[in-house]
Amino acid sequence: MHLPANAGLKILVMQSDILMNDIYWLKAIPKNFARPNVSVDVWEKPQVMAQVHLTHQNERFPSVTLWRLFAPYIYQNYDKLLYLDNDVLICDNVLPLFDMLPENKIMGVVNDFQSFINVGFPEKSVWSEVDNFAQYFNSGVLLIDPKRYTDAYSETTMVEAVNSASYTFLDQTLLNRLITDRVAYLPLQYNYQKDDEWLAGFAKQRNPQQAAKISVARKHVVIRHFVFTRPFSLPWEHGYIQDEFERDFWQTFYKVKMQ
């Protein structure tokens, strides 16, 4: 809906146990919204996941969260991949994002807001998995150069890294540990992760200087990522409309569902 009418984009949907009718429905969305140069394809569980032996997983972070680590090996012939979690809302044209990755970087990322607000506090004082509050990034939006990614880390190396790691945020912390020195930090509005209650309350009290930077990004959000903040904080967990992002979430849901 935010793309220019003639813009080209290939959308790849990661799926598991999906209805065939839903696959047909997904593929029909671009045509129904008059975007003839946009296509939707569906891909299933990467075969390499059979080699992954998780030390732990839970309802919030099932093994599907690790699929993003292996997408570059499947699509290594692409110039750029933009990985998006399924709890995001696109609020503006994302095409300019593809030009924001420098040639010498593997991945474009956005700071994790919960870590970002702790910049200036002693490292590991709040979150033991985070080595550097200013550098820790969120894995829900990743702009990837597949060739540089696969050249730097073989698929075997990535499998071994996953099998030997034990983190609460497994895919996210693993990526942070592997490639922090080869990432480009994108503007905060490209993975805007928290709601206004968190920003006006906890964030501004915790770190006014960092909160001010988030407030600037709040004025032009391109990708709103509905990250868990507190119980019942996500738009599908409550009935009222908290802000314009939740309103747009439900309006978009309705438009797509009722097309």
Backbone bond lengths (Angstrom), bond angles and torsions (degrees), N, CA, C in turn:
res aa  C-N    CA-C-N  psi(-1)  N-CA   C-N-CA  omega(-1)  CA-C   N-CA-C  phi
1 M - - - 1.462 - - 1.519 112.07 -
2 H 1.319 117.85 -25.35 1.465 121.85 -179.24 1.521 113.02 -97.34
3 L 1.314 117.26 -6.93 1.460 120.47 179.20 1.525 110.53 -79.17
4 P 1.347 117.48 147.77 1.460 119.28 168.62 1.524 109.28 -55.80
5 A 1.321 116.95 148.88 1.457 121.70 -171.25 1.524 113.35 -56.85
6 N 1.336 118.08 -34.79 1.460 121.29 -176.67 1.527 113.21 -102.20
7 A 1.319 117.07 8.70 1.467 120.36 -178.23 1.520 110.59 -68.28
8 G 1.337 116.18 145.77 1.452 121.42 177.61 1.519 111.45 -100.77
9 L 1.302 115.91 138.68 1.462 120.83 177.58 1.528 108.06 -159.36
10 K 1.317 115.76 137.45 1.462 121.16 176.27 1.522 107.62 -108.91
11 I 1.319 116.74 119.25 1.458 122.44 -178.03 1.524 108.85 -105.06
12 L 1.322 115.82 126.95 1.458 122.38 -178.58 1.522 108.27 -113.76
13 V 1.319 117.05 117.12 1.457 121.98 -176.15 1.522 109.69 -99.84
14 M 1.334 116.50 121.30 1.457 121.18 175.27 1.526 108.25 -80.00
15 Q 1.323 117.45 130.14 1.457 118.69 -176.00 1.515 111.98 -143.43
16 S 1.315 114.31 155.80 1.456 121.69 174.31 1.521 107.85 -144.41
17 D 1.331 116.65 128.76 1.463 121.71 177.61 1.528 112.48 57.16
18 I 1.314 116.13 48.99 1.459 120.92 -178.69 1.524 109.73 -100.84
19 L 1.315 117.19 148.50 1.449 122.43 178.27 1.524 110.79 -70.78
20 M 1.308 117.62 142.04 1.456 121.23 178.61 1.526 111.02 -60.44
21 N 1.326 117.34 -37.96 1.466 120.12 177.74 1.521 111.97 -62.70
22 D 1.333 116.48 -31.69 1.465 119.66 177.40 1.529 111.12 -71.46
23 I 1.314 117.24 -32.57 1.466 120.44 175.53 1.526 109.59 -63.57
24 Y 1.336 117.06 -45.42 1.464 120.77 176.67 1.527 110.61 -59.74
25 W 1.321 115.43 -41.40 1.473 121.33 -179.68 1.529 110.87 -63.39
26 L 1.334 117.29 -44.86 1.463 121.02 178.49 1.526 111.18 -60.25
27 K 1.306 116.37 -45.47 1.456 120.78 -177.66 1.531 112.67 -64.98
28 A 1.328 116.13 -24.22 1.463 120.37 -177.87 1.529 113.41 -85.10
29 I 1.320 117.46 -13.46 1.466 120.29 -174.16 1.531 113.14 -57.48
30 P 1.346 120.75 -48.51 1.469 119.09 -178.78 1.530 113.28 -56.73
31 K 1.319 117.05 -44.22 1.464 120.56 179.49 1.523 110.67 -62.59
32 N 1.320 116.15 -40.73 1.462 119.82 -178.54 1.520 112.83 -67.79
33 F 1.337 116.29 -20.83 1.464 120.06 178.62 1.530 111.57 -109.70
34 A 1.342 115.85 21.60 1.467 122.64 173.50 1.525 112.49 56.17
35 R 1.337 115.32 46.75 1.470 120.71 174.71 1.528 107.32 -122.66
36 P 1.325 117.67 79.52 1.466 121.72 -171.10 1.525 114.51 -65.36
37 N 1.325 117.68 -22.34 1.462 120.76 -177.56 1.526 113.01 -99.11
38 V 1.314 116.16 12.76 1.466 121.64 175.32 1.526 107.70 -106.93
39 S 1.323 116.57 134.97 1.460 120.92 177.59 1.524 109.92 -126.72
40 V 1.320 115.18 153.51 1.463 121.42 177.62 1.527 108.34 -123.70
41 D 1.308 116.38 124.02 1.455 121.81 173.71 1.526 108.60 -121.03
42 V 1.316 115.84 154.84 1.468 121.46 -177.44 1.517 108.93 -117.93
43 W 1.328 116.18 132.04 1.462 119.24 176.94 1.525 109.90 -124.69
44 E 1.312 113.80 148.96 1.454 120.74 -174.18 1.531 111.36 -98.09
45 K 1.303 114.66 -176.78 1.464 122.51 -178.39 1.526 111.06 -51.72
46 P 1.352 118.49 126.20 1.463 120.66 178.10 1.531 110.64 -59.86
47 Q 1.313 116.26 135.96 1.468 120.04 -178.05 1.524 112.07 -59.39
48 V 1.335 116.28 -30.36 1.466 119.46 -178.02 1.526 111.89 -63.62
49 M 1.338 118.20 -18.95 1.460 120.15 179.93 1.522 111.79 -62.66
50 A 1.328 117.48 -18.60 1.465 120.57 175.91 1.527 111.05 -64.60
51 Q 1.343 117.14 -20.93 1.460 121.47 179.99 1.524 112.82 -91.99
52 V 1.332 115.59 -6.48 1.463 120.21 -177.12 1.525 109.47 -90.06
53 H 1.312 115.39 124.56 1.465 121.28 -179.80 1.525 107.59 -116.47
54 L 1.309 115.76 99.63 1.451 120.31 -175.02 1.521 111.60 -70.80
55 T 1.317 115.30 135.47 1.458 119.72 173.86 1.521 110.54 -78.07
56 H 1.315 115.50 -24.20 1.462 119.53 176.20 1.523 109.35 -163.48
57 Q 1.314 116.36 152.59 1.449 123.02 170.99 1.517 107.07 -157.69
58 N 1.331 116.23 159.17 1.451 119.65 -179.94 1.521 109.35 -145.68
59 E 1.315 116.39 -178.68 1.464 120.43 -175.65 1.517 111.58 -61.99
60 R 1.326 117.06 -37.04 1.466 120.58 -179.29 1.520 111.64 -73.72
61 F 1.326 117.35 -35.29 1.466 120.89 -177.78 1.531 110.22 -126.94
62 P 1.329 117.59 73.88 1.467 120.63 177.14 1.522 110.38 -73.72
63 S 1.324 116.96 176.78 1.463 120.73 -175.47 1.520 113.56 -63.65
64 V 1.344 116.90 -21.33 1.468 119.05 179.77 1.524 111.72 -60.73
65 T 1.330 118.24 -23.98 1.462 120.28 179.14 1.527 111.83 -64.48
66 L 1.342 116.70 -18.75 1.466 120.14 -179.53 1.522 112.76 -86.60
67 W 1.316 117.46 -9.89 1.465 119.46 -177.27 1.528 111.21 -60.25
68 R 1.330 116.06 -33.17 1.475 119.67 -177.90 1.530 110.87 -59.75
69 L 1.331 117.40 -28.98 1.457 120.80 -178.92 1.520 112.04 -66.49
70 F 1.338 116.61 -24.46 1.463 120.49 -174.66 1.531 113.17 -108.69
71 A 1.321 117.67 -4.35 1.466 121.15 177.41 1.528 112.45 -57.33
72 P 1.338 120.21 -40.52 1.470 119.30 -179.46 1.526 113.65 -62.13
73 Y 1.329 118.59 -28.27 1.463 120.56 178.48 1.533 110.66 -73.05
74 I 1.326 115.98 -33.64 1.460 120.66 179.16 1.522 110.68 -74.21
75 Y 1.333 116.24 -36.89 1.468 121.31 -175.35 1.530 111.27 -117.31
76 Q 1.327 116.24 43.78 1.455 119.01 -175.26 1.523 113.52 -72.50
77 N 1.347 118.57 -10.69 1.458 120.98 177.57 1.532 112.76 -85.11
78 Y 1.324 116.72 -5.28 1.464 120.33 177.73 1.534 109.53 -80.70
79 D 1.332 116.08 148.18 1.467 120.39 176.81 1.524 111.07 -69.76
80 K 1.333 115.91 -44.34 1.457 121.18 -178.60 1.521 109.31 -143.38
81 L 1.308 115.91 145.03 1.465 122.91 171.22 1.524 107.97 -121.41
82 L 1.314 116.47 133.42 1.459 121.03 172.36 1.513 107.08 -109.54
83 Y 1.327 116.60 106.03 1.460 120.72 178.54 1.528 108.86 -87.08
84 L 1.332 116.62 133.80 1.461 122.55 177.37 1.521 109.85 -130.50
85 D 1.323 117.70 132.32 1.459 120.99 169.84 1.522 109.03 -62.78
86 N 1.327 116.37 164.18 1.466 118.89 -178.08 1.525 112.90 -86.25
87 D 1.324 118.27 3.00 1.466 120.79 177.21 1.528 110.72 -108.74
88 V 1.337 115.92 41.40 1.459 120.63 178.18 1.527 110.03 -118.09
89 L 1.326 115.00 155.89 1.455 123.26 173.77 1.519 107.51 -122.39
90 I 1.333 116.83 124.16 1.457 121.10 177.00 1.528 108.09 -82.12
91 C 1.323 116.20 123.35 1.465 121.32 -175.02 1.519 113.24 -108.86
92 D 1.325 117.42 -7.52 1.464 120.91 -179.45 1.524 108.40 -160.28
93 N 1.315 116.64 175.99 1.461 122.56 -179.29 1.538 109.95 -63.10
94 V 1.331 117.07 125.03 1.463 120.93 -179.00 1.530 113.26 -92.24
95 L 1.321 118.31 -7.57 1.462 119.96 -175.51 1.530 113.52 -57.86
96 P 1.357 120.63 -39.21 1.468 119.36 178.15 1.521 113.27 -58.65
97 L 1.323 116.79 -23.97 1.461 121.20 -179.26 1.523 112.05 -60.29
98 F 1.338 117.25 -34.07 1.462 120.95 -175.57 1.528 112.90 -65.88
99 D 1.325 117.18 -17.87 1.463 121.17 179.20 1.528 112.75 -94.59
100 M 1.312 117.56 4.57 1.458 121.40 -174.37 1.523 114.06 -94.87
101 L 1.335 117.17 0.63 1.459 119.77 -178.54 1.526 109.49 -96.91
102 P 1.345 118.71 113.21 1.461 120.83 178.18 1.524 111.64 -61.17
103 E 1.320 116.33 153.44 1.467 120.84 -174.76 1.519 113.04 -64.55
104 N 1.329 118.00 -23.76 1.460 120.21 -177.36 1.528 113.58 -95.34
105 K 1.331 117.16 9.83 1.464 121.04 -178.92 1.528 110.77 -113.41
106 I 1.314 115.30 148.68 1.463 121.39 179.35 1.516 111.59 -83.44
107 M 1.323 116.22 -35.11 1.457 119.45 -169.15 1.518 111.17 -149.71
108 G 1.331 115.81 142.55 1.449 121.92 170.65 1.518 109.03 -100.61
109 V 1.327 116.96 132.45 1.463 121.45 -172.65 1.524 110.45 -138.49
110 V 1.319 115.76 168.16 1.463 122.70 174.99 1.526 108.15 -124.34
111 N 1.328 115.82 139.38 1.458 120.67 178.65 1.525 111.25 -53.20
112 D 1.325 116.54 141.43 1.451 121.06 171.17 1.528 107.98 -71.89
113 F 1.328 117.70 123.21 1.468 120.84 -172.94 1.528 112.29 -60.49
114 Q 1.324 117.41 -38.83 1.464 120.10 -177.82 1.523 110.39 -65.42
115 S 1.320 116.55 -34.69 1.459 120.81 175.69 1.522 110.63 -76.69
116 F 1.327 116.34 -41.62 1.462 122.89 -177.38 1.522 111.63 -57.31
117 I 1.316 117.05 -36.13 1.460 120.75 -176.88 1.527 111.71 -76.54
118 N 1.346 116.62 -10.24 1.468 120.67 178.11 1.531 113.10 -99.41
119 V 1.330 117.03 5.43 1.465 120.40 177.70 1.535 109.23 -58.83
120 G 1.326 115.21 131.22 1.462 120.46 -177.12 1.504 113.44 102.29
121 F 1.321 116.89 -18.80 1.457 120.94 175.43 1.533 109.04 -88.61
122 P 1.324 118.77 158.45 1.471 120.65 -179.09 1.522 112.15 -56.57
123 E 1.329 115.63 132.44 1.463 120.13 -179.58 1.528 110.43 -59.43
124 K 1.340 115.43 142.33 1.458 124.72 -179.29 1.534 113.64 67.58
125 S 1.344 116.88 5.18 1.459 119.55 -178.71 1.523 112.54 -74.18
126 V 1.328 116.85 -21.59 1.455 121.19 -177.69 1.517 111.27 -116.87
127 W 1.311 116.81 -39.70 1.455 123.14 -169.22 1.517 107.80 -136.81
128 S 1.313 117.62 101.92 1.460 121.69 -170.97 1.523 113.36 -63.41
129 E 1.343 117.87 -25.28 1.462 120.40 -178.71 1.526 112.51 -74.96
130 V 1.314 116.76 -17.06 1.461 121.08 -174.59 1.525 109.77 -93.11
131 D 1.327 115.28 119.78 1.461 120.28 179.19 1.524 112.17 -82.44
132 N 1.344 116.11 -30.38 1.462 120.70 -177.39 1.523 108.08 -147.46
133 F 1.327 117.13 111.81 1.461 120.86 -176.44 1.528 112.44 -58.07
134 A 1.323 117.92 -34.34 1.463 121.81 -176.21 1.521 112.37 -76.32
135 Q 1.330 117.60 -18.77 1.459 120.67 -174.77 1.529 113.83 -108.43
136 Y 1.309 118.20 -19.36 1.463 120.70 -175.70 1.520 110.06 -64.82
137 F 1.331 116.64 127.24 1.465 120.76 -176.04 1.522 111.60 -115.18
138 N 1.316 114.69 160.65 1.463 122.93 179.59 1.522 109.10 -91.54
139 S 1.336 117.81 137.35 1.461 121.33 -174.84 1.519 113.56 -92.69
140 G 1.327 118.55 7.89 1.453 121.31 -178.31 1.515 114.13 -75.87
141 V 1.335 117.04 -20.10 1.465 123.07 174.71 1.524 107.23 -134.88
142 L 1.327 116.40 115.63 1.462 121.24 -177.26 1.524 109.22 -133.43
143 L 1.320 116.49 123.98 1.463 121.74 174.18 1.527 106.77 -99.48
144 I 1.325 117.39 113.41 1.462 122.24 -166.92 1.522 111.90 -116.44
145 D 1.338 115.39 136.23 1.468 121.45 167.12 1.526 105.78 -94.90
146 P 1.340 118.58 102.21 1.468 120.63 -173.29 1.523 114.12 -59.23
147 K 1.339 117.66 -38.39 1.462 119.78 -177.93 1.522 111.00 -66.28
148 R 1.317 116.65 -46.18 1.470 119.55 179.22 1.529 111.00 -65.20
149 Y 1.312 115.88 -36.56 1.467 121.33 179.11 1.525 110.34 -63.18
150 T 1.341 115.99 -50.31 1.470 119.78 -176.61 1.527 111.95 -73.31
151 D 1.335 117.51 -27.65 1.466 120.21 175.34 1.528 110.95 -69.40
152 A 1.322 116.37 -35.27 1.460 121.04 -176.87 1.526 112.59 -78.61
153 Y 1.348 116.24 -34.63 1.461 120.43 -175.51 1.519 108.88 -137.24
154 S 1.302 116.58 116.16 1.463 119.58 176.54 1.516 108.80 -68.70
155 E 1.328 116.44 160.31 1.456 120.62 178.64 1.525 110.62 -61.34
156 T 1.325 116.70 -36.77 1.464 120.86 177.77 1.519 110.86 -63.51
157 T 1.329 116.45 -41.81 1.461 120.97 178.16 1.520 110.84 -61.64
158 M 1.339 116.57 -41.09 1.459 120.09 -179.15 1.526 110.72 -67.37
159 V 1.326 117.22 -40.92 1.469 120.31 177.68 1.529 110.05 -60.95
160 E 1.321 116.59 -45.18 1.465 120.80 179.85 1.524 111.37 -62.78
161 A 1.332 116.08 -38.26 1.462 120.16 179.40 1.524 110.89 -64.89
162 V 1.333 116.55 -42.93 1.461 120.66 178.72 1.524 110.67 -64.77
163 N 1.317 116.88 -44.17 1.463 120.87 -176.04 1.529 112.86 -68.89
164 S 1.306 116.51 -21.92 1.474 119.46 -177.86 1.524 112.78 -100.34
165 A 1.341 116.99 -3.71 1.464 120.39 -176.72 1.522 111.63 -95.49
166 S 1.323 115.38 155.37 1.452 121.12 176.50 1.530 108.25 -147.74
167 Y 1.337 115.25 87.85 1.452 121.31 -178.31 1.530 108.94 -126.09
168 T 1.312 116.50 155.50 1.462 120.35 175.00 1.522 109.91 -64.99
169 F 1.341 115.93 -47.08 1.460 122.08 177.05 1.524 107.15 -102.75
170 L 1.338 116.20 79.07 1.456 121.44 -164.60 1.522 113.71 -59.90
171 D 1.341 117.40 -58.55 1.463 119.10 -177.50 1.521 111.51 -63.14
172 Q 1.325 117.04 -39.94 1.461 122.23 -175.29 1.527 111.97 -67.84
173 T 1.308 116.60 -51.50 1.469 119.70 -178.91 1.518 110.75 -67.44
174 L 1.335 117.14 -35.56 1.462 120.55 178.20 1.530 110.56 -60.82
175 L 1.335 117.01 -46.52 1.462 120.07 177.41 1.522 111.31 -62.56
176 N 1.328 116.39 -40.69 1.466 119.54 178.31 1.527 111.69 -61.23
177 R 1.310 116.77 -40.21 1.465 120.02 -179.45 1.530 111.81 -71.18
178 L 1.349 116.64 -33.22 1.463 120.14 -175.79 1.516 113.49 -79.64
179 I 1.340 117.33 -44.91 1.471 118.07 -165.46 1.525 115.26 -128.68
180 T 1.315 119.13 21.29 1.462 120.48 -178.31 1.522 112.26 -53.87
181 D 1.335 117.93 -36.76 1.468 120.72 -176.99 1.526 112.70 -81.30
182 R 1.340 118.10 -0.92 1.464 120.47 -179.59 1.525 111.43 -126.95
183 V 1.340 115.58 32.69 1.454 120.62 176.94 1.527 110.05 -116.33
184 A 1.322 115.79 154.80 1.460 122.62 172.22 1.523 107.68 -109.88
185 Y 1.325 116.89 131.19 1.457 120.35 -178.09 1.527 109.93 -87.34
186 L 1.318 115.08 120.87 1.458 122.72 -178.20 1.528 109.74 -88.39
187 P 1.333 117.32 160.30 1.472 119.91 177.27 1.523 111.75 -56.74
188 L 1.323 116.05 146.50 1.463 122.02 -174.16 1.522 113.25 -59.45
189 Q 1.324 117.67 -26.33 1.460 119.69 -177.37 1.523 113.26 -70.46
190 Y 1.336 117.95 -8.92 1.456 120.69 178.85 1.531 112.88 -88.64
191 N 1.315 116.85 -1.84 1.468 121.88 170.71 1.519 106.76 -157.93
192 Y 1.329 115.51 68.70 1.461 121.75 -175.74 1.528 108.53 -83.09
193 Q 1.337 117.33 115.35 1.458 121.59 -159.68 1.527 117.61 -107.83
194 K 1.304 118.94 -11.56 1.466 118.17 -172.75 1.525 111.60 -129.08
195 D 1.334 115.67 164.35 1.462 119.88 -179.26 1.519 111.17 -93.76
196 D 1.343 115.78 175.52 1.465 121.11 -174.75 1.526 112.42 -68.06
197 E 1.317 116.77 -31.55 1.469 119.75 179.39 1.521 109.79 -63.74
198 W 1.327 117.02 -42.91 1.466 121.29 177.38 1.527 110.64 -64.03
199 L 1.334 116.20 -43.28 1.465 120.71 -177.28 1.527 111.73 -66.79
200 A 1.327 117.15 -47.98 1.468 121.09 -176.80 1.519 112.55 -73.70
201 G 1.318 116.40 -26.13 1.454 120.03 -178.36 1.514 112.70 -97.31
202 F 1.311 115.81 -88.70 1.463 120.97 -174.39 1.525 113.20 -57.26
203 A 1.339 117.20 -50.05 1.469 120.68 -171.94 1.523 112.27 -63.83
204 K 1.333 117.12 -47.57 1.469 119.86 -177.58 1.521 111.87 -68.21
205 Q 1.319 116.93 -31.28 1.460 119.40 176.60 1.525 110.95 -74.85
206 R 1.320 116.06 -37.76 1.455 120.99 -177.20 1.524 112.60 -72.28
207 N 1.330 116.46 -44.15 1.465 120.17 -173.99 1.528 109.47 -156.88
208 P 1.344 118.37 84.99 1.467 121.82 -175.89 1.528 113.54 -56.18
209 Q 1.326 117.34 -36.73 1.470 120.40 -177.88 1.521 111.37 -66.40
210 Q 1.324 117.73 -45.30 1.449 120.84 178.92 1.531 111.15 -71.11
211 A 1.323 116.27 -36.52 1.459 120.41 178.66 1.526 110.83 -62.70
212 A 1.334 116.96 -34.17 1.465 120.34 178.70 1.525 111.22 -63.47
213 K 1.331 117.14 -35.24 1.466 120.98 178.57 1.532 110.21 -67.76
214 I 1.326 116.79 -38.45 1.461 120.91 177.34 1.527 109.66 -66.96
215 S 1.335 117.09 -37.71 1.462 121.01 179.19 1.518 111.46 -62.01
216 V 1.316 117.93 -36.58 1.460 121.67 176.82 1.524 110.27 -63.62
217 A 1.330 116.17 -45.11 1.472 120.60 179.08 1.521 111.07 -64.23
218 R 1.313 117.11 -29.48 1.468 122.78 -179.44 1.529 112.04 -59.79
219 K 1.330 116.90 -23.92 1.468 121.15 -176.20 1.528 112.58 -75.47
220 H 1.337 117.19 -19.80 1.469 119.23 179.22 1.531 109.04 -147.17
221 V 1.301 115.77 73.73 1.458 121.28 -179.76 1.528 109.14 -78.73
222 V 1.320 116.23 128.18 1.460 121.74 177.61 1.531 110.22 -97.25
223 I 1.336 116.50 -42.69 1.470 121.52 177.23 1.529 107.89 -128.53
224 R 1.324 115.69 115.57 1.471 120.61 176.73 1.518 107.76 -95.41
225 H 1.318 115.68 116.80 1.458 122.77 -178.67 1.530 107.95 -103.50
226 F 1.314 116.97 115.38 1.467 121.40 -176.14 1.529 110.19 -83.37
227 V 1.317 115.61 77.44 1.460 122.67 179.40 1.527 109.69 -82.30
228 F 1.313 115.93 141.59 1.471 121.26 178.54 1.528 110.58 -55.14
229 T 1.329 115.82 128.49 1.461 121.60 177.27 1.523 110.89 -113.28
230 R 1.318 115.00 -45.26 1.471 122.54 -179.52 1.525 106.46 -161.12
231 P 1.315 119.56 166.15 1.475 120.29 -179.56 1.523 112.43 -54.58
232 F 1.308 116.68 134.61 1.467 125.22 176.96 1.531 113.15 64.96
233 S 1.338 117.52 26.28 1.466 120.81 -179.21 1.519 113.19 -89.13
234 L 1.335 117.98 -14.47 1.457 121.25 -176.41 1.529 110.77 -86.09
235 P 1.329 118.64 147.91 1.475 120.76 -171.24 1.518 114.25 -58.32
236 W 1.334 118.26 -31.69 1.470 120.29 179.95 1.525 111.89 -84.99
237 E 1.339 117.22 3.40 1.464 120.80 178.84 1.527 112.74 -102.50
238 H 1.333 117.75 -5.51 1.465 120.23 179.28 1.522 109.79 -144.59
239 G 1.303 117.05 166.49 1.453 121.46 -173.81 1.519 115.01 -93.06
240 Y 1.325 117.55 -31.63 1.463 119.84 -175.91 1.534 111.06 -76.20
241 I 1.327 116.17 162.21 1.463 121.82 177.22 1.523 108.49 -98.56
242 Q 1.317 116.44 114.19 1.457 121.57 -173.36 1.524 113.31 -81.43
243 D 1.345 117.76 -36.74 1.460 120.95 -177.79 1.530 109.15 -159.12
244 E 1.331 116.55 -176.38 1.462 119.99 -177.20 1.523 112.83 -66.22
245 F 1.331 117.18 -25.75 1.461 119.88 179.20 1.535 110.73 -69.94
246 E 1.318 116.30 -41.30 1.460 119.27 176.41 1.528 111.05 -67.26
247 R 1.317 116.56 -38.40 1.468 119.52 176.18 1.525 110.38 -60.17
248 D 1.342 116.04 -47.31 1.463 120.19 -179.69 1.524 111.57 -66.71
249 F 1.327 116.66 -33.28 1.465 120.56 176.88 1.523 109.99 -58.26
250 W 1.339 116.70 -51.03 1.455 120.22 -176.93 1.528 111.91 -71.22
251 Q 1.320 117.24 -34.80 1.462 119.72 177.11 1.527 110.93 -65.66
252 T 1.327 116.35 -41.16 1.462 120.47 177.55 1.516 110.51 -66.12
253 F 1.315 116.22 -43.17 1.470 120.77 176.98 1.531 110.12 -55.41
254 Y 1.332 115.49 -45.78 1.467 120.04 -178.21 1.530 110.98 -64.93
255 K 1.325 116.55 -44.84 1.467 120.42 -177.91 1.530 110.88 -61.66
256 V 1.325 116.51 -43.03 1.460 119.59 -177.75 1.530 110.74 -73.68
257 K 1.305 115.70 -41.71 1.455 119.88 -177.80 1.528 112.05 -66.79
258 M 1.330 116.45 -35.31 1.447 120.89 -174.18 1.530 113.03 -100.62
259 Q 1.333 116.95 12.04 1.471 119.17 -178.44 1.539 111.36 -60.70
